[in-house]
Amino acid sequence: MPWYRKLHWQIILGLLLGLGFGVVAAAEGWGPFVDAWVQPFGTIFITALKLIAVPLVLASLITGVASLSDLRKLSRIGGKTIGIYMVTTAIAVTLGVLLADLIQPGKAFSPALRDDLVSAFGADSQARVADAAAVGERGPLQFLVDAVPENVFAAFGDNANMLQVVVVALLLGIGLVQVPKERGAPVLAFFEGLNDVVIRLVDLVMLLAPIGVFALLADTIVSVAGDDPGRILSLLSGLGWYCFVVLLGLGLHTVVVYPTLLRLFTPIGLKTFFQGIGPAQLVAFSTSSSGATLPVTMERCEEKLGVSEEVSSFVLPLGATINMDGTALYQAVATLFIAQAFSLDLGLGAQVTIVLTAVLASIGTAAVPGAGIIMLVIILEAVGVPAAGIALILGVDRILDMCRTVANVTGDATVATVIAASEGQLRPPDLSEDRDRVVITPPQPAVA
């Protein structure tokens, strides 16, 4: 197949063209044209992905849980999945804290630029603070209460309620395991058919990916620049160290932590892994939503990495809901950056609080663009940093949101691959580059 017909190259081309067109559009004042004639194609692409996200999570989780045949296997896989997700998130937050302490990006932040940004984004930051105040007033276990819906159809009607969809799917799957097979077979067959149909819809939606990525990138550049394209440079120069620390942390976590897990616990090669997951990373970058990217992530993990449908249908939807490594790392860096900008000294106790709060907050962060900024306010309040300080980072948040979503999606795929290998359900398409590798594989339990 010629290179230009491969999906990942088409998406990369769309990304580069969108970036270039966005810069030209901002410089020439084409903002209204982009809003009217370009941005809608990006909206259609994201909407199409969100359209199939809920039925995909519902059908894949139900069939995945039902295929586990007994609750002991479900608890084993579920325990390993949640455990690895929590460990990688804790590593990400700790890495962010260490980098922010070492580089101290807030120290290079001029008071004049700080005041300008607070003035420019103050109204927006106050709105985010108000949203977070409602979240902050809830009890520590409120996220568990929110996970159980009063009405399943209401939960299915809003992608922000993805955790509720996961809970409903898990309950239905467990119910199918416990009823006689002949009684549950028609129900299971329905959801298996629905899952197959949705997967095929993913292929159709991905035909729009290059155009959608082009439109999303162009709109992002124009939105950040506004009527002054020089604003991009001024923002990046003033916030350059902050952006550098966040991107450095995300890069280290993506190219060091995840590959280490893959090399230790799977036979799959890093080249095979990143080539396989590449299109999902590009979609994550353009949409800033791990939830919207989920259909693509599942397809790539199953078809290109060899993860079994049983594992991918359980681990990946759960990861898109609770595994937010990139978001947690960014929250740690942003908290210390804002504290440093306001000349506040956060001691060891406050930094431990940041780690614990960020790990727990990542579980309740919706897999949609911008949700992390609301959870950031809660972390700021927890360590006594002025919540209005988020105005300092709102100007570049959209760009960093795109990057941290890539880390989130890569983490989901990594954990799915590790879990599949531990369960003997990983069938990579090409292991030629790994024939001499010693892989740590835990002993497999006897089949009940």
N, C-alpha and C positions, 0 to 999 in steps of 0.2 A: 504494500500500500504506500503511495507517495506520502511524503512527510506532511504536505499541506492538507491532506485529507484526514489526518489524525486529530482527534478532538482536542487534546491538550495544546497542540500547536495553534489550532484555530482560536482557542480561548486566549492564549498568550498574545496572538496577533490582535485580537479584539481589545485586550487590556492595553497594549501599547498604543494602538490607534486612539482609544478612548482617552488615554492620558495626554497624548499630543493634541487631540482635538479640544480637550478641555482647557489646556493652556492657551491655545489660540482663541477659543471662544471667550475666555476671561479677558484676554488682552484686547479683543475687538469689541467687547461689550455685547456679545450674543446671548446673554443670559436668558432673555425672554424666549428666544428661538429654541434654546436648549430645553427650557421648561416645557414648551408647547409641543416640540416635535422630536426630541431625543429622549428625554427622561421617561416618557410613557412606556417605551420599549423595555427599559430597566424595571419599571414597576410591574409590567406584565410578566417578565421572567421570574421575579421574586414571588409574585402572587401565584404563578403556576406551581412553583416549588412548594409554597405553603399549602396550596390546594391539596396536594397529595401527601403532605407530611402526616396529618392526623390519621387518615386511613392506612398509611404505611406502618406507622407505629402501632396502631391497633391490631392490624392483621398480622404483622410480623411477630409481635410480642406474644399474641395469643397462640399462633402456630408454633413459635419457638418454645414457649413454656409447655404446651401440650405435648410436644415431641420429646420432652425430657423424660417422659414415661413414669417418673416417680419423684416425689418431693425431696428425697435425699439428694438427687442429682441437681435439682433446682437450687437447693440451699447451698450446695457445694460451689456451683458456678456463680451464684449470686454473691456468696461471701467473698470469693476470690476477686470478683469484678469490683465490688464496692471497696474492698481493701486496697487494691492497686490504685483505683481512682483517688482515694483519700491520700495515699502515700505520695503519688505524683503531684497532687495539688499542694501538699505540705512542702515538698521539695521546691516547687515553683515559687511559692510565697517566700520561703527562706532565701532562695536565690535572689529574688527581688529586693528583699531587705538588705542582704549583704552588699549587693551592687550599689544600692542607694546610699548606704553608709560609707562605702569605699570612695565613690565618685562624688557624692554630695552635689547633685545637679542643682538643688535650690540655692546654693551659695552663689552661683553665677547669675542668679536672676536679679536684674536691676529693680530697685524699688519703683522707679518711674514706669517701667513696662508693667510691673505688677499692678500699679494703680490704674494704668490704661486698660488692662484686660479686665480688671474687676469692674470698671465703669462700663466697658463694652458688653460684657457678658453677665453683668450683675442680675438683670431681670431673669435671664434663663437659669442662672444658678439658684436664685430664690425659688423658682418653680420646682427645680429638682430637690431642693431642701424640703419643700413642703410635701412632695411625694414621699420622700424618705422618712419624714416625720411620722406619717401614718404607718409606715412599715416598722419604724423604731418603737412605736408604742405597743406593738404586739409582744406577746410572751415569747420566751426562748424556744418553745415547742410549737409555735403557731404554724410553722411550715408543715408540720405533720398534720395539723388540723386542716390546713388548706389543701393537702394532698388528697383528701377524701371528698369527692364531690357530692353535693346534695342531689344533683340531677345529671345523669351521664350525658344526656343530649346537650345540656348547657356546656359541659366540659368539652364536648366534641366541637362546639361552635366557636372556640377561641384558641388559637395556637399558643397564646400565653399560658394556657392551662395544661401544658403538655405533661406536667407531673401528674395531674389528675388522670389524663389519658393513660399514662403508664400504669397507674394503680389499678384502673378499671381493667386494662388488658391483662395485668398479672392475676387479678382475681378471677377473671373469666378463664384464663389458661389453667389456673390451679383447679377450678371447678371442672374443667374438661378432663383433667388427669384423674379426678376422683370419681367421676361417674362411669358406669359400664361403657366399654368402647362402642358397642352397637348403638347406644343411646346418644353418645357424643359425636359419632362419626359424621352425621349430616351437618352439624354445626361446624366441626373442624374442617370439613370439605369446603364449606362456604368461605371460611376465612382463608384457607389455602388458595382457593380460586381468586379471592379478592387480592391477596398478596401477589400472585402471579400477574394479575392485571395491572396493579399499581407499578410493579417493577417495569413492565412494558411501557407504562406512561412516562416513567423516568427517561427512557430512551427518547421518547418524542419530545419531552420538555428540553432535554439537553441539546436538541437541534437548535434551540434558540439561544444557547449559552454564549456563543461569540458575540451576537448582537446585544444580548442583555448585559454582558460584561462591558462592552463598549459604552452603552448608554449609562450604566451605573458609574463608571469611572469619570466620564465626561461631566455628569451632573455633580459628582462629588467635588471635582476641581472647581467648577463654576460656583458651587455653593460656598466653598471655603474662601474663594477669592472675592466674591461679591463684585462690586464695581471697581475694585482696586486690585489688580493682579499682583502688585507689589506686596500686598498683605500676606500672601503665602510666604514670601521670603522673610518678611519681618517677623511673622509668627515663628517660622522655623528657626530663625537666627536667635530670637529671644528664648524660645523653648527648646533649642537644639540639644542641650545636654539632657533635658528630661526625655525627649524622644530617643536620644542615643541610648540612655540607660534602659528604657523599656524595650527597645528593639534588640539591644545586646542580650538582655535577659531572655526574651522570647527566642532569640537565635540559639543561645546556649542550651536552653531547655529542649528545643526542637532537634538540634544536631548533636547533642551530647547525651541527655537523659534518655530520650526515646530510643536512639540507636543502641545505647547500652543495654536497655531492656530487651531489644530485639536480638542482639548478639548473644546475650546470656541465656535467653529462654526460648528462642525459636531458631529453626534452621534457615529462615528466609534471609536473603541478602539485602543489604541496605539499598543497592541500586534497584533491585526488583521492587522493594517496598515503596520507595519514593516515586518511581515511575508509575507504579500501580495507583498510588493515592494522589498523584499530581493533579489530575482534573478536579478532584474534590477540594484540594487546597486552593486552586484557582477560583472555584465557585465560592468557597468560604471567604476568600479575599474580597471578592466583588460584592457579595451580599451582606457580609458582616453578621451572618446568622448561621450558627451551627445547626439549628433546627431546620432551616430551609435547605441546608446542604445535606441533611441526613439521607434523603433518597439516593443522592450521588455517592455518598460515603458507603452505604450498604452495597450498592451495585459494584463499586470498585473493589471493596474488600472480598466479596464473594467471587467475582469473575477474574480479578487480576492478582489477588493475594492468596486465594485458595482457602479463605476462611469459610467454614461450613455455614449453611443457612441457619442451622440450629443455634450456633453461637452468635452470629452477626445479628440475628433478629432479636436477641435478648440483650447483648452487651452494647450495641451501638445506640439504640433508642434510649437506653438507660444513661449512656455516656452523654448524649446530646442534652440530657436533662440535668445531670448532676456533675459532670466532669468539665470544669471550667478552669483549666490550668493557666491558660493565657490571661484570662480575666483576673484571676486571683493574683498573678504576678504583677500585672499592671496596677491593681489596687494597692499593693504593698509599696511599689515605687511611687505612685501618685501621692499616697499618704505622707511618706517621708519627704517628698519633694515640696509639697505644700507647707509642711511643718518647717522645713529649712528656709523656704521663701519668707515665712513670717518670723524667722529667727526663734523658733520654738525647739527646745531640746527634748527629744524623746528618749528616755532611758531604756534599759534592758526590759523592764517590766512592760512598758508601753509597746515595745517591739514584739514581745511574746504575745501580747494581746492582739496586735495586728495579724500575726501568723494565725492564731486560733480563730479570730473573727473572720478573716478572709477565707479560711478553709471551710468554715461552716456557712458563710454567706454564699460561697460558690454553689452550694447545693440548691439554694433557693433562687439563684439568678436565672431569669428566663432566657431561653436560647434565641433572643431576638436582638436587633441592633440597639445599642445604647442602654441596655438594661444594667450593665455593669456600673454605670455612673451613679445610679440610684443606690446600689449596694455600697458604693464607695462612700457616700454620705454617712451611712451607718457606721462604717469603720472609722471615719474621721471623728464622729461624735464619741465613739467608744474610747478614743485616746486623747480627747480634749483639743482637737485641732479645729479651727473655725470651718464650719461646713461651707460657708460662702467662698472658701478658697478654691472650690471646684471651678469657679469662673476663670481661674488661671489656666486651666487645661482644656476647657471646652473647645477652644479654637482648633486644636489638633486632635481632639478625641475621635472624630470620625475616621481619620487616617489610621490611628493606632488601633481602633476597634477592628478594622479590616485585618490587621496583622495578628492581633491576639486571637481572632476567630480561626485563623490558620493553625495556630498552636493548639487550640481546643480540638479541632477536627483531627489533626495529626495524632493527638493523644488518644482520642477515641479509637482510631484505627490501630494504634500500637497496642492498646490494651486488648482489643478484640483479637489481634494476632497472637498475643501472648496467651490469652485464655484458650484459644483454639489449639495452640500447640500443647498446652498442659492437658487438654482433654483428648489429645490424639485426633483432632478434627481439623488439622491444617494440611492442605494439599497444595503447596506452592507450585506454580507452573514451571519454574526453572530454579533448580538448586545447584547448577553447575559450578557457580562461583563459591559454593560453601561446602564442597565435598569433604574437605579436610578439617572442618570445624567441629570442635567438641561442644555439644549442646547439652545443657543441663535440663533433663526432662524428669519431672517427678514421677514416681511410680503410679501406675493406673490402678484404681480400685476395681475389684471384681464386679462384673455386671450382675445386678440383682436378678 
